[in-house]
Amino acid sequence: MSTAEVERLYRAMESLRLEVVEYRKDLNGRLRALELHAAESRGESGQRVMTRNVTLAYIGGIAALTATITTIIARI
């Protein structure tokens, strides 16, 4: 192999290395965006579940209060 061919191979390897570095940066950025989106989605669904549980507890409390008042009125 001549010196020129060796130099050409080293330049090609360096170019490939830089391309891989850029590709990894792009993939890491996309992965980060997906992780953030997943975290936001989990947070929103968790909020919906909490709101539903609070609403159900509120309705249960009203039902219990209504039953208590009805019982008191029935005894009078």
KOLKOL-257620 format. One record per residue (C-alpha): x, y, z. Coordinates in steps of 0.25 Angstrom, whole numbers, plus 5000, padded with zeros to 4 digits. Layout:
// residues N
XYZ ...
This chain:
// residues 76
500050005000 500550144997 500550255006 499450324998 498550205000 498850195015 498550345016 497250335008 496850215017 497150295030 496250415024 495150325021 495250265035 495250405042 494050445033 493250315037 493650345052 493050485051 491850435044 491650335055 491850435066 490750525059 489850405058 489950375072 489650515076 488350515068 487950385074 488250425088 487350555085 486250475080 486350375092 486350495101 485050555094 484350415095 484750405110 484150545113 482950515105 482750385113 482950455126 481950555123 480950455118 481050375131 480850505139 479650545132 479050405133 479350405148 478650535149 477450485143 477450365152 477550445164 476450545159 475550425157 475850365171 475550495177 474250515170 473850375174 474150395188 473350525188 472150455182 472250345192 472350445203 471050515198 470350375197 470750345212 470250485217 468950465209 468750325215 469050385229 468050495227 467050405222 467150315234 467050425244 465850475237 465150345236 465350325251 464650455254 
